[in-house]
Amino acid sequence: MADEIKYEFKTVRPVRGTDGWVISKMQKEGWELVRQAQARCAPQSTSVGRRSRSRGS
């Protein structure tokens, strides 16, 4: 299975109001947005991205 794609994952917690900026910056760096969740009791979000490991490693 040498052709299996391996991914690295990155979780970020941007400062309130900067979600869009952080996501666009990560996409320019080759990251793909996998999941975005809003916190229930605090006004904060968490974004999870992934990209292929062959890129830069």
mmCIF file of the N, C-alpha and C atoms, coordinates in Angstrom:
data_MODEL
# 
_entry.id   MODEL 
# 
loop_
_atom_site.group_PDB 
_atom_site.id 
_atom_site.type_symbol 
_atom_site.label_atom_id 
_atom_site.label_alt_id 
_atom_site.label_comp_id 
_atom_site.label_asym_id 
_atom_site.label_entity_id 
_atom_site.label_seq_id 
_atom_site.pdbx_PDB_ins_code 
_atom_site.Cartn_x 
_atom_site.Cartn_y 
_atom_site.Cartn_z 
_atom_site.occupancy 
_atom_site.B_iso_or_equiv 
_atom_site.pdbx_formal_charge 
_atom_site.auth_seq_id 
_atom_site.auth_comp_id 
_atom_site.auth_asym_id 
_atom_site.auth_atom_id 
_atom_site.pdbx_PDB_model_num 
ATOM 1   N N  . MET A 1 1  ? 0.812   -1.189 0.000  1.00 0.00 ? 1  MET A N  1 
ATOM 2   C CA . MET A 1 1  ? 0.000   0.000  0.000  1.00 0.00 ? 1  MET A CA 1 
ATOM 3   C C  . MET A 1 1  ? 0.862   1.263  0.000  1.00 0.00 ? 1  MET A C  1 
ATOM 4   N N  . ALA A 1 2  ? 1.806   1.312  -0.883 1.00 0.00 ? 2  ALA A N  1 
ATOM 5   C CA . ALA A 1 2  ? 2.698   2.463  -0.964 1.00 0.00 ? 2  ALA A CA 1 
ATOM 6   C C  . ALA A 1 2  ? 1.984   3.709  -1.486 1.00 0.00 ? 2  ALA A C  1 
ATOM 7   N N  . ASP A 1 3  ? 0.885   3.525  -2.195 1.00 0.00 ? 3  ASP A N  1 
ATOM 8   C CA . ASP A 1 3  ? 0.182   4.683  -2.747 1.00 0.00 ? 3  ASP A CA 1 
ATOM 9   C C  . ASP A 1 3  ? -0.879  5.241  -1.795 1.00 0.00 ? 3  ASP A C  1 
ATOM 10  N N  . GLU A 1 4  ? -0.897  4.752  -0.550 1.00 0.00 ? 4  GLU A N  1 
ATOM 11  C CA . GLU A 1 4  ? -1.842  5.254  0.445  1.00 0.00 ? 4  GLU A CA 1 
ATOM 12  C C  . GLU A 1 4  ? -1.440  6.678  0.853  1.00 0.00 ? 4  GLU A C  1 
ATOM 13  N N  . ILE A 1 5  ? -2.409  7.587  0.866  1.00 0.00 ? 5  ILE A N  1 
ATOM 14  C CA . ILE A 1 5  ? -2.134  8.982  1.214  1.00 0.00 ? 5  ILE A CA 1 
ATOM 15  C C  . ILE A 1 5  ? -2.164  9.130  2.728  1.00 0.00 ? 5  ILE A C  1 
ATOM 16  N N  . LYS A 1 6  ? -1.114  9.722  3.271  1.00 0.00 ? 6  LYS A N  1 
ATOM 17  C CA . LYS A 1 6  ? -1.062  9.985  4.701  1.00 0.00 ? 6  LYS A CA 1 
ATOM 18  C C  . LYS A 1 6  ? -1.209  11.479 4.913  1.00 0.00 ? 6  LYS A C  1 
ATOM 19  N N  . TYR A 1 7  ? -1.969  11.846 5.920  1.00 0.00 ? 7  TYR A N  1 
ATOM 20  C CA . TYR A 1 7  ? -2.243  13.243 6.189  1.00 0.00 ? 7  TYR A CA 1 
ATOM 21  C C  . TYR A 1 7  ? -1.670  13.656 7.532  1.00 0.00 ? 7  TYR A C  1 
ATOM 22  N N  . GLU A 1 8  ? -1.337  14.923 7.631  1.00 0.00 ? 8  GLU A N  1 
ATOM 23  C CA . GLU A 1 8  ? -1.034  15.499 8.932  1.00 0.00 ? 8  GLU A CA 1 
ATOM 24  C C  . GLU A 1 8  ? -2.200  16.411 9.273  1.00 0.00 ? 8  GLU A C  1 
ATOM 25  N N  . PHE A 1 9  ? -2.523  16.489 10.550 1.00 0.00 ? 9  PHE A N  1 
ATOM 26  C CA . PHE A 1 9  ? -3.673  17.267 10.986 1.00 0.00 ? 9  PHE A CA 1 
ATOM 27  C C  . PHE A 1 9  ? -3.215  18.416 11.876 1.00 0.00 ? 9  PHE A C  1 
ATOM 28  N N  . LYS A 1 10 ? -3.969  19.486 11.863 1.00 0.00 ? 10 LYS A N  1 
ATOM 29  C CA . LYS A 1 10 ? -3.647  20.667 12.653 1.00 0.00 ? 10 LYS A CA 1 
ATOM 30  C C  . LYS A 1 10 ? -4.951  21.231 13.208 1.00 0.00 ? 10 LYS A C  1 
ATOM 31  N N  . THR A 1 11 ? -4.974  21.479 14.507 1.00 0.00 ? 11 THR A N  1 
ATOM 32  C CA . THR A 1 11 ? -6.139  22.076 15.156 1.00 0.00 ? 11 THR A CA 1 
ATOM 33  C C  . THR A 1 11 ? -5.771  23.483 15.596 1.00 0.00 ? 11 THR A C  1 
ATOM 34  N N  . VAL A 1 12 ? -6.608  24.435 15.258 1.00 0.00 ? 12 VAL A N  1 
ATOM 35  C CA . VAL A 1 12 ? -6.361  25.830 15.641 1.00 0.00 ? 12 VAL A CA 1 
ATOM 36  C C  . VAL A 1 12 ? -7.582  26.383 16.358 1.00 0.00 ? 12 VAL A C  1 
ATOM 37  N N  . ARG A 1 13 ? -7.336  27.303 17.276 1.00 0.00 ? 13 ARG A N  1 
ATOM 38  C CA . ARG A 1 13 ? -8.403  27.995 17.993 1.00 0.00 ? 13 ARG A CA 1 
ATOM 39  C C  . ARG A 1 13 ? -8.183  29.491 17.800 1.00 0.00 ? 13 ARG A C  1 
ATOM 40  N N  . PRO A 1 14 ? -8.723  30.043 16.739 1.00 0.00 ? 14 PRO A N  1 
ATOM 41  C CA . PRO A 1 14 ? -8.500  31.456 16.431 1.00 0.00 ? 14 PRO A CA 1 
ATOM 42  C C  . PRO A 1 14 ? -9.163  32.388 17.438 1.00 0.00 ? 14 PRO A C  1 
ATOM 43  N N  . VAL A 1 15 ? -8.620  33.571 17.558 1.00 0.00 ? 15 VAL A N  1 
ATOM 44  C CA . VAL A 1 15 ? -9.207  34.616 18.387 1.00 0.00 ? 15 VAL A CA 1 
ATOM 45  C C  . VAL A 1 15 ? -10.553 34.997 17.781 1.00 0.00 ? 15 VAL A C  1 
ATOM 46  N N  . ARG A 1 16 ? -11.489 35.338 18.600 1.00 0.00 ? 16 ARG A N  1 
ATOM 47  C CA . ARG A 1 16 ? -12.848 35.646 18.135 1.00 0.00 ? 16 ARG A CA 1 
ATOM 48  C C  . ARG A 1 16 ? -12.824 36.694 17.027 1.00 0.00 ? 16 ARG A C  1 
ATOM 49  N N  . GLY A 1 17 ? -13.521 36.396 15.941 1.00 0.00 ? 17 GLY A N  1 
ATOM 50  C CA . GLY A 1 17 ? -13.622 37.319 14.820 1.00 0.00 ? 17 GLY A CA 1 
ATOM 51  C C  . GLY A 1 17 ? -12.580 37.119 13.735 1.00 0.00 ? 17 GLY A C  1 
ATOM 52  N N  . THR A 1 18 ? -11.615 36.236 13.953 1.00 0.00 ? 18 THR A N  1 
ATOM 53  C CA . THR A 1 18 ? -10.564 36.035 12.945 1.00 0.00 ? 18 THR A CA 1 
ATOM 54  C C  . THR A 1 18 ? -10.680 34.683 12.248 1.00 0.00 ? 18 THR A C  1 
ATOM 55  N N  . ASP A 1 19 ? -11.804 33.997 12.401 1.00 0.00 ? 19 ASP A N  1 
ATOM 56  C CA . ASP A 1 19 ? -11.966 32.664 11.813 1.00 0.00 ? 19 ASP A CA 1 
ATOM 57  C C  . ASP A 1 19 ? -11.704 32.655 10.309 1.00 0.00 ? 19 ASP A C  1 
ATOM 58  N N  . GLY A 1 20 ? -12.331 33.558 9.587  1.00 0.00 ? 20 GLY A N  1 
ATOM 59  C CA . GLY A 1 20 ? -12.177 33.615 8.133  1.00 0.00 ? 20 GLY A CA 1 
ATOM 60  C C  . GLY A 1 20 ? -10.751 33.860 7.703  1.00 0.00 ? 20 GLY A C  1 
ATOM 61  N N  . TRP A 1 21 ? -10.065 34.745 8.401  1.00 0.00 ? 21 TRP A N  1 
ATOM 62  C CA . TRP A 1 21 ? -8.670  35.062 8.082  1.00 0.00 ? 21 TRP A CA 1 
ATOM 63  C C  . TRP A 1 21 ? -7.780  33.839 8.306  1.00 0.00 ? 21 TRP A C  1 
ATOM 64  N N  . VAL A 1 22 ? -7.985  33.147 9.430  1.00 0.00 ? 22 VAL A N  1 
ATOM 65  C CA . VAL A 1 22 ? -7.169  31.965 9.749  1.00 0.00 ? 22 VAL A CA 1 
ATOM 66  C C  . VAL A 1 22 ? -7.413  30.859 8.729  1.00 0.00 ? 22 VAL A C  1 
ATOM 67  N N  . ILE A 1 23 ? -8.673  30.631 8.361  1.00 0.00 ? 23 ILE A N  1 
ATOM 68  C CA . ILE A 1 23 ? -8.988  29.577 7.397  1.00 0.00 ? 23 ILE A CA 1 
ATOM 69  C C  . ILE A 1 23 ? -8.374  29.884 6.035  1.00 0.00 ? 23 ILE A C  1 
ATOM 70  N N  . SER A 1 24 ? -8.475  31.125 5.569  1.00 0.00 ? 24 SER A N  1 
ATOM 71  C CA . SER A 1 24 ? -7.904  31.457 4.250  1.00 0.00 ? 24 SER A CA 1 
ATOM 72  C C  . SER A 1 24 ? -6.383  31.358 4.278  1.00 0.00 ? 24 SER A C  1 
ATOM 73  N N  . LYS A 1 25 ? -5.754  31.725 5.383  1.00 0.00 ? 25 LYS A N  1 
ATOM 74  C CA . LYS A 1 25 ? -4.295  31.609 5.500  1.00 0.00 ? 25 LYS A CA 1 
ATOM 75  C C  . LYS A 1 25 ? -3.870  30.141 5.451  1.00 0.00 ? 25 LYS A C  1 
ATOM 76  N N  . MET A 1 26 ? -4.603  29.277 6.162  1.00 0.00 ? 26 MET A N  1 
ATOM 77  C CA . MET A 1 26 ? -4.270  27.853 6.147  1.00 0.00 ? 26 MET A CA 1 
ATOM 78  C C  . MET A 1 26 ? -4.462  27.256 4.753  1.00 0.00 ? 26 MET A C  1 
ATOM 79  N N  . GLN A 1 27 ? -5.526  27.660 4.049  1.00 0.00 ? 27 GLN A N  1 
ATOM 80  C CA . GLN A 1 27 ? -5.762  27.137 2.706  1.00 0.00 ? 27 GLN A CA 1 
ATOM 81  C C  . GLN A 1 27 ? -4.650  27.562 1.753  1.00 0.00 ? 27 GLN A C  1 
ATOM 82  N N  . LYS A 1 28 ? -4.127  28.765 1.891  1.00 0.00 ? 28 LYS A N  1 
ATOM 83  C CA . LYS A 1 28 ? -3.007  29.206 1.054  1.00 0.00 ? 28 LYS A CA 1 
ATOM 84  C C  . LYS A 1 28 ? -1.760  28.391 1.329  1.00 0.00 ? 28 LYS A C  1 
ATOM 85  N N  . GLU A 1 29 ? -1.634  27.867 2.557  1.00 0.00 ? 29 GLU A N  1 
ATOM 86  C CA . GLU A 1 29 ? -0.479  27.045 2.929  1.00 0.00 ? 29 GLU A CA 1 
ATOM 87  C C  . GLU A 1 29 ? -0.673  25.575 2.567  1.00 0.00 ? 29 GLU A C  1 
ATOM 88  N N  . GLY A 1 30 ? -1.805  25.249 1.917  1.00 0.00 ? 30 GLY A N  1 
ATOM 89  C CA . GLY A 1 30 ? -2.031  23.879 1.459  1.00 0.00 ? 30 GLY A CA 1 
ATOM 90  C C  . GLY A 1 30 ? -2.925  23.048 2.358  1.00 0.00 ? 30 GLY A C  1 
ATOM 91  N N  . TRP A 1 31 ? -3.501  23.639 3.394  1.00 0.00 ? 31 TRP A N  1 
ATOM 92  C CA . TRP A 1 31 ? -4.379  22.911 4.299  1.00 0.00 ? 31 TRP A CA 1 
ATOM 93  C C  . TRP A 1 31 ? -5.798  22.877 3.737  1.00 0.00 ? 31 TRP A C  1 
ATOM 94  N N  . GLU A 1 32 ? -6.508  21.794 4.040  1.00 0.00 ? 32 GLU A N  1 
ATOM 95  C CA . GLU A 1 32 ? -7.903  21.623 3.654  1.00 0.00 ? 32 GLU A CA 1 
ATOM 96  C C  . GLU A 1 32 ? -8.731  21.618 4.939  1.00 0.00 ? 32 GLU A C  1 
ATOM 97  N N  . LEU A 1 33 ? -9.778  22.432 5.007  1.00 0.00 ? 33 LEU A N  1 
ATOM 98  C CA . LEU A 1 33 ? -10.620 22.491 6.204  1.00 0.00 ? 33 LEU A CA 1 
ATOM 99  C C  . LEU A 1 33 ? -11.429 21.209 6.303  1.00 0.00 ? 33 LEU A C  1 
ATOM 100 N N  . VAL A 1 34 ? -11.291 20.508 7.422  1.00 0.00 ? 34 VAL A N  1 
ATOM 101 C CA . VAL A 1 34 ? -11.998 19.249 7.630  1.00 0.00 ? 34 VAL A CA 1 
ATOM 102 C C  . VAL A 1 34 ? -13.224 19.457 8.503  1.00 0.00 ? 34 VAL A C  1 
ATOM 103 N N  . ARG A 1 35 ? -13.072 20.238 9.568  1.00 0.00 ? 35 ARG A N  1 
ATOM 104 C CA . ARG A 1 35 ? -14.177 20.412 10.501 1.00 0.00 ? 35 ARG A CA 1 
ATOM 105 C C  . ARG A 1 35 ? -14.032 21.751 11.210 1.00 0.00 ? 35 ARG A C  1 
ATOM 106 N N  . GLN A 1 36 ? -15.151 22.374 11.488 1.00 0.00 ? 36 GLN A N  1 
ATOM 107 C CA . GLN A 1 36 ? -15.161 23.615 12.243 1.00 0.00 ? 36 GLN A CA 1 
ATOM 108 C C  . GLN A 1 36 ? -16.286 23.510 13.263 1.00 0.00 ? 36 GLN A C  1 
ATOM 109 N N  . ALA A 1 37 ? -15.980 23.773 14.532 1.00 0.00 ? 37 ALA A N  1 
ATOM 110 C CA . ALA A 1 37 ? -16.976 23.645 15.593 1.00 0.00 ? 37 ALA A CA 1 
ATOM 111 C C  . ALA A 1 37 ? -16.999 24.899 16.447 1.00 0.00 ? 37 ALA A C  1 
ATOM 112 N N  . GLN A 1 38 ? -18.179 25.266 16.886 1.00 0.00 ? 38 GLN A N  1 
ATOM 113 C CA . GLN A 1 38 ? -18.343 26.401 17.793 1.00 0.00 ? 38 GLN A CA 1 
ATOM 114 C C  . GLN A 1 38 ? -18.441 25.858 19.217 1.00 0.00 ? 38 GLN A C  1 
ATOM 115 N N  . ALA A 1 39 ? -17.786 26.537 20.161 1.00 0.00 ? 39 ALA A N  1 
ATOM 116 C CA . ALA A 1 39 ? -17.880 26.156 21.567 1.00 0.00 ? 39 ALA A CA 1 
ATOM 117 C C  . ALA A 1 39 ? -19.277 26.504 22.082 1.00 0.00 ? 39 ALA A C  1 
ATOM 118 N N  . ARG A 1 40 ? -19.783 25.718 22.992 1.00 0.00 ? 40 ARG A N  1 
ATOM 119 C CA . ARG A 1 40 ? -21.140 25.947 23.497 1.00 0.00 ? 40 ARG A CA 1 
ATOM 120 C C  . ARG A 1 40 ? -21.198 27.061 24.536 1.00 0.00 ? 40 ARG A C  1 
ATOM 121 N N  . CYS A 1 41 ? -20.258 27.095 25.457 1.00 0.00 ? 41 CYS A N  1 
ATOM 122 C CA . CYS A 1 41 ? -20.362 28.061 26.552 1.00 0.00 ? 41 CYS A CA 1 
ATOM 123 C C  . CYS A 1 41 ? -19.410 29.250 26.399 1.00 0.00 ? 41 CYS A C  1 
ATOM 124 N N  . ALA A 1 42 ? -18.524 29.212 25.451 1.00 0.00 ? 42 ALA A N  1 
ATOM 125 C CA . ALA A 1 42 ? -17.598 30.322 25.242 1.00 0.00 ? 42 ALA A CA 1 
ATOM 126 C C  . ALA A 1 42 ? -17.647 30.748 23.779 1.00 0.00 ? 42 ALA A C  1 
ATOM 127 N N  . PRO A 1 43 ? -17.505 32.036 23.505 1.00 0.00 ? 43 PRO A N  1 
ATOM 128 C CA . PRO A 1 43 ? -17.554 32.504 22.105 1.00 0.00 ? 43 PRO A CA 1 
ATOM 129 C C  . PRO A 1 43 ? -16.235 32.211 21.380 1.00 0.00 ? 43 PRO A C  1 
ATOM 130 N N  . GLN A 1 44 ? -15.941 30.954 21.169 1.00 0.00 ? 44 GLN A N  1 
ATOM 131 C CA . GLN A 1 44 ? -14.687 30.559 20.549 1.00 0.00 ? 44 GLN A CA 1 
ATOM 132 C C  . GLN A 1 44 ? -14.940 29.382 19.620 1.00 0.00 ? 44 GLN A C  1 
ATOM 133 N N  . SER A 1 45 ? -14.212 29.298 18.542 1.00 0.00 ? 45 SER A N  1 
ATOM 134 C CA . SER A 1 45 ? -14.383 28.186 17.612 1.00 0.00 ? 45 SER A CA 1 
ATOM 135 C C  . SER A 1 45 ? -13.093 27.399 17.506 1.00 0.00 ? 45 SER A C  1 
ATOM 136 N N  . THR A 1 46 ? -13.211 26.188 16.987 1.00 0.00 ? 46 THR A N  1 
ATOM 137 C CA . THR A 1 46 ? -12.058 25.333 16.747 1.00 0.00 ? 46 THR A CA 1 
ATOM 138 C C  . THR A 1 46 ? -12.138 24.857 15.305 1.00 0.00 ? 46 THR A C  1 
ATOM 139 N N  . SER A 1 47 ? -11.033 24.962 14.579 1.00 0.00 ? 47 SER A N  1 
ATOM 140 C CA . SER A 1 47 ? -10.979 24.505 13.191 1.00 0.00 ? 47 SER A CA 1 
ATOM 141 C C  . SER A 1 47 ? -9.936  23.409 13.076 1.00 0.00 ? 47 SER A C  1 
ATOM 142 N N  . VAL A 1 48 ? -10.244 22.383 12.319 1.00 0.00 ? 48 VAL A N  1 
ATOM 143 C CA . VAL A 1 48 ? -9.317  21.280 12.100 1.00 0.00 ? 48 VAL A CA 1 
ATOM 144 C C  . VAL A 1 48 ? -9.026  21.213 10.611 1.00 0.00 ? 48 VAL A C  1 
ATOM 145 N N  . GLY A 1 49 ? -7.743  21.172 10.257 1.00 0.00 ? 49 GLY A N  1 
ATOM 146 C CA . GLY A 1 49 ? -7.342  21.080 8.864  1.00 0.00 ? 49 GLY A CA 1 
ATOM 147 C C  . GLY A 1 49 ? -6.431  19.890 8.629  1.00 0.00 ? 49 GLY A C  1 
ATOM 148 N N  . ARG A 1 50 ? -6.297  19.503 7.373  1.00 0.00 ? 50 ARG A N  1 
ATOM 149 C CA . ARG A 1 50 ? -5.386  18.408 7.034  1.00 0.00 ? 50 ARG A CA 1 
ATOM 150 C C  . ARG A 1 50 ? -4.691  18.738 5.715  1.00 0.00 ? 50 ARG A C  1 
ATOM 151 N N  . ARG A 1 51 ? -3.541  18.139 5.525  1.00 0.00 ? 51 ARG A N  1 
ATOM 152 C CA . ARG A 1 51 ? -2.838  18.211 4.248  1.00 0.00 ? 51 ARG A CA 1 
ATOM 153 C C  . ARG A 1 51 ? -1.980  16.978 4.090  1.00 0.00 ? 51 ARG A C  1 
ATOM 154 N N  . SER A 1 52 ? -1.603  16.699 2.887  1.00 0.00 ? 52 SER A N  1 
ATOM 155 C CA . SER A 1 52 ? -0.800  15.530 2.565  1.00 0.00 ? 52 SER A CA 1 
ATOM 156 C C  . SER A 1 52 ? 0.562   15.640 3.222  1.00 0.00 ? 52 SER A C  1 
ATOM 157 N N  . ARG A 1 53 ? 1.078   14.544 3.770  1.00 0.00 ? 53 ARG A N  1 
ATOM 158 C CA . ARG A 1 53 ? 2.381   14.570 4.443  1.00 0.00 ? 53 ARG A CA 1 
ATOM 159 C C  . ARG A 1 53 ? 3.542   14.750 3.493  1.00 0.00 ? 53 ARG A C  1 
ATOM 160 N N  . SER A 1 54 ? 3.388   14.382 2.254  1.00 0.00 ? 54 SER A N  1 
ATOM 161 C CA . SER A 1 54 ? 4.489   14.470 1.294  1.00 0.00 ? 54 SER A CA 1 
ATOM 162 C C  . SER A 1 54 ? 4.910   15.904 1.034  1.00 0.00 ? 54 SER A C  1 
ATOM 163 N N  . ARG A 1 55 ? 4.078   16.851 1.423  1.00 0.00 ? 55 ARG A N  1 
ATOM 164 C CA . ARG A 1 55 ? 4.320   18.269 1.176  1.00 0.00 ? 55 ARG A CA 1 
ATOM 165 C C  . ARG A 1 55 ? 5.219   18.861 2.250  1.00 0.00 ? 55 ARG A C  1 
ATOM 166 N N  . GLY A 1 56 ? 6.448   19.037 2.105  1.00 0.00 ? 56 GLY A N  1 
ATOM 167 C CA . GLY A 1 56 ? 7.296   19.676 3.103  1.00 0.00 ? 56 GLY A CA 1 
ATOM 168 C C  . GLY A 1 56 ? 7.916   18.740 4.112  1.00 0.00 ? 56 GLY A C  1 
ATOM 169 N N  . SER A 1 57 ? 7.531   17.454 4.161  1.00 0.00 ? 57 SER A N  1 
ATOM 170 C CA . SER A 1 57 ? 8.136   16.512 5.106  1.00 0.00 ? 57 SER A CA 1 
ATOM 171 C C  . SER A 1 57 ? 9.111   15.621 4.411  1.00 0.00 ? 57 SER A C  1 
# 
